Amino acid sequence: MSELTGILQRISIWVQQYQPEKDGKKIPLLAPGLTHEEIESKVKDLPFRLSVELYELYQWHNGGYTCFLTAEDQKIVNNFSEEIKAFSPRETVHFFSLEQALSYAVSRESKGGKYIFPIFAWENGSECALLDLEQREISPIVDNSTPSEKFMSFPSITNMMLYYTRLLESKYLWIY
């Protein structure tokens, strides 16, 4: 098991523990993961390659459901997340589906041969992987306001997810 897989399992445990309920049933927050083949079919003709970490992330879950919840369910989720918010300006984070992230990345011009691939968004910005023509093991993470390797937020998705996991487990963050 990779380090990233172990971290994602910790997030799964947190989501199961704190998942809001309606009428005694859990409201799904994260979409089911994709197979390697499903991911490959979506990215095969793109001008950039996903890192091994991104394949692993989207095999775990394909983003969050927030855009697809009914208005009533969204209200329940929002009320529930208000209960666990703390001091961080990034306390509520949306996990982009592969389709949403690809649409964004393809619609933007590359900067210095790098493509900006959003993974998480919050009220004032987003965490994006920098991708290029080569498939790499890891993806450096940058804030969309400073998309340059000179201003990395995290050296890899694994490091970013470990940071988010610690925030989740400390109830400083809500992910959907």
C-alpha positions as CSV (number, residue, x, y, z in Angstrom):
1,M,0.0,0.0,0.0
2,S,1.3,3.4,-0.9
3,E,1.5,6.3,1.6
4,L,-1.2,8.1,-0.3
5,T,-3.5,5.1,-0.1
6,G,-3.1,5.0,3.7
7,I,-3.8,8.7,4.0
8,L,-6.9,8.3,1.8
9,Q,-8.2,5.5,4.0
10,R,-7.9,7.8,7.0
11,I,-10.0,10.4,5.1
12,S,-12.6,7.6,4.3
13,I,-12.8,6.8,8.0
14,W,-13.4,10.4,8.9
15,V,-16.1,10.8,6.2
16,Q,-17.9,7.7,7.4
17,Q,-17.8,8.9,11.0
18,Y,-19.0,12.5,10.3
19,Q,-21.2,12.0,7.3
20,P,-24.5,13.8,7.9
21,E,-27.7,11.9,7.9
22,K,-31.2,12.5,6.7
23,D,-34.1,10.3,7.7
24,G,-31.6,7.8,9.2
25,K,-29.6,7.5,6.0
26,K,-26.2,8.8,5.3
27,I,-26.0,11.6,2.7
28,P,-23.2,10.7,0.3
29,L,-20.4,13.3,0.2
30,L,-17.9,11.8,-2.1
31,A,-18.5,10.2,-5.5
32,P,-17.4,6.6,-6.2
33,G,-13.9,6.2,-7.6
34,L,-13.1,5.5,-11.2
35,T,-11.2,2.5,-12.6
36,H,-7.8,3.0,-14.2
37,E,-9.4,2.3,-17.5
38,E,-12.1,4.9,-17.0
39,I,-9.5,7.5,-16.1
40,E,-7.3,6.6,-19.1
41,S,-10.3,6.8,-21.5
42,K,-10.9,10.4,-20.3
43,V,-7.3,11.6,-20.5
44,K,-5.8,9.7,-23.4
45,D,-6.0,12.5,-26.0
46,L,-5.1,15.4,-23.8
47,P,-2.0,17.6,-24.2
48,F,-0.8,16.7,-20.6
49,R,-0.4,13.5,-18.5
50,L,-1.8,12.9,-15.1
51,S,0.6,11.8,-12.4
52,V,0.5,8.4,-10.8
53,E,-0.8,10.2,-7.6
54,L,-3.8,11.7,-9.6
55,Y,-4.7,8.2,-10.9
56,E,-4.6,7.0,-7.3
57,L,-6.7,9.9,-6.0
58,Y,-9.4,9.5,-8.6
59,Q,-9.5,5.7,-8.2
60,W,-10.3,6.5,-4.5
61,H,-13.1,8.9,-5.2
62,N,-14.2,11.0,-8.2
63,G,-14.8,14.3,-6.4
64,G,-17.5,15.5,-4.1
65,Y,-21.3,15.4,-4.6
66,T,-22.0,18.9,-3.5
67,C,-23.2,20.0,-6.9
68,F,-25.6,17.1,-7.2
69,L,-27.3,17.2,-3.8
70,T,-30.9,18.3,-3.5
71,A,-31.4,21.8,-2.0
72,E,-32.7,20.1,1.2
73,D,-29.7,17.8,1.4
74,Q,-27.3,20.7,0.7
75,K,-28.8,22.6,3.6
76,I,-28.3,19.6,5.9
77,V,-24.7,19.3,4.8
78,N,-24.1,23.1,5.2
79,N,-25.6,23.2,8.7
80,F,-23.6,20.1,9.7
81,S,-20.3,21.6,8.4
82,E,-21.1,24.9,10.3
83,E,-20.9,22.8,13.5
84,I,-17.3,21.7,12.9
85,K,-15.8,24.8,11.3
86,A,-12.9,26.4,13.2
87,F,-10.5,29.2,12.4
88,S,-9.1,28.3,9.0
89,P,-10.1,30.4,6.0
90,R,-10.2,27.2,4.1
91,E,-12.5,25.3,6.4
92,T,-14.9,24.1,3.6
93,V,-13.2,22.5,0.7
94,H,-14.8,21.1,-2.5
95,F,-13.1,18.1,-4.2
96,F,-13.3,18.5,-8.0
97,S,-14.5,15.5,-10.0
98,L,-12.1,14.4,-12.7
99,E,-14.4,15.8,-15.4
100,Q,-14.6,19.2,-13.7
101,A,-10.8,19.4,-13.3
102,L,-10.1,18.3,-16.9
103,S,-12.6,20.8,-18.2
104,Y,-10.8,23.6,-16.3
105,A,-7.3,22.4,-17.3
106,V,-8.1,22.0,-21.0
107,S,-9.8,25.4,-21.1
108,R,-6.7,27.3,-19.8
109,E,-3.5,28.0,-21.8
110,S,-0.4,26.3,-20.4
111,K,2.1,28.4,-18.6
112,G,5.6,27.5,-19.5
113,G,4.5,24.1,-20.7
114,K,2.7,23.4,-17.4
115,Y,-1.1,22.8,-17.1
116,I,-3.1,23.8,-14.1
117,F,-5.3,21.0,-12.8
118,P,-7.5,21.9,-9.9
119,I,-8.1,19.4,-7.2
120,F,-9.6,21.3,-4.2
121,A,-11.4,24.6,-4.1
122,W,-12.4,26.8,-1.2
123,E,-13.9,30.3,-1.1
124,N,-10.8,32.2,-2.0
125,G,-8.8,29.9,-4.3
126,S,-7.9,26.4,-5.2
127,E,-5.1,23.8,-4.9
128,C,-3.9,22.7,-8.3
129,A,-1.5,20.1,-9.6
130,L,1.0,21.2,-12.2
131,L,1.0,18.8,-15.1
132,D,3.0,18.5,-18.3
133,L,3.6,16.2,-21.2
134,E,5.4,13.5,-19.2
135,Q,3.7,11.3,-16.7
136,R,5.4,11.6,-13.3
137,E,5.0,9.8,-10.0
138,I,4.1,12.9,-8.1
139,S,2.4,16.3,-8.8
140,P,3.6,19.5,-7.3
141,I,0.7,21.5,-5.8
142,V,0.3,25.2,-6.3
143,D,-2.4,27.8,-5.4
144,N,-4.3,28.9,-8.6
145,S,-3.3,32.5,-7.8
146,T,0.4,31.7,-8.1
147,P,0.7,28.8,-10.6
148,S,4.4,28.3,-10.6
149,E,6.7,25.7,-9.2
150,K,8.5,28.6,-7.5
151,F,5.5,29.0,-5.2
152,M,4.5,25.5,-4.4
153,S,1.9,24.9,-1.7
154,F,3.0,21.2,-1.3
155,P,5.6,19.1,-3.1
156,S,3.1,16.4,-3.8
157,I,-0.5,15.3,-3.6
158,T,0.5,12.9,-0.8
159,N,1.8,15.8,1.3
160,M,-1.3,17.9,0.6
161,M,-3.6,15.0,1.5
162,L,-1.7,14.3,4.7
163,Y,-2.1,18.0,5.7
164,Y,-5.9,17.9,4.9
165,T,-6.2,14.7,6.8
166,R,-4.7,16.3,9.9
167,L,-7.1,19.2,9.6
168,L,-10.1,16.8,9.1
169,E,-9.1,14.8,12.1
170,S,-8.8,18.0,14.1
171,K,-12.2,19.2,12.9
172,Y,-10.6,22.3,11.2
173,L,-11.8,21.3,7.8
174,W,-14.9,20.0,6.0
175,I,-14.6,18.2,2.7
176,Y,-17.3,17.5,0.2
